Amino acid sequence: MEALKWIVTAWNVFMVIFILWFSRGLIWKRNKAATVGFGVMAIMYILALAPIWR
């Protein structure tokens, strides 16, 4: 169970970094609203970690 927690955490951190990099690289130049949406999604990923670590 402890290992699973670390895997999920690592995956979520990777996803957040990927989403932020992706949105910065491809969307920011054209569509700021979509970039904000990606940012909110990244924050939601981080908040989703809270119940796992409780």
N, C-alpha and C positions, 0 to 999 in steps of 0.2 A: 504493500500500500504506500509506503514511504517513497519507493522508487517511482511509482505511478505519479505521485504528487510532483516529483522533480521533472518527470517527462512532460507532464501537462504544463508546468510552469515554463520550462524551456521552450516548448512549442508555442505557447502564447506570447512569450517575449520575442521569439523569432517572427511570429505573425505581425506583432505590433511594429517591429523594425521594418519588416517587408512592406507593410501597408504605408508607413510614413515615408519610406524611400520611394515607393511606387507613386504615391500621390505627389510628392515633392518633384519628382522627375517628369512625370507625364501630364499631370492635371493642373498644377499650380499656374502654369503659363496661360492656360486657356479658361479654366473653370474653377474659380476660387470656392464656390459653393460646394462643389464635389469634394474639394480638398478638405474643407471643414467637416463634411460628412465622414470622410475617411478618418479624420482626427477624432471625431466623436466615437466612431467604431473602435478605434485603438483604445480610447479611454474605457469603453465598455468591456473590452478584453481584460484590461487591468483590473477593473472592478469585479469581473467574474472570478478572479483568482482568490478574492477574499474568503468565500465560503470554503474553498479547498484547504486553505491554510488555517482555518479556524479549528 
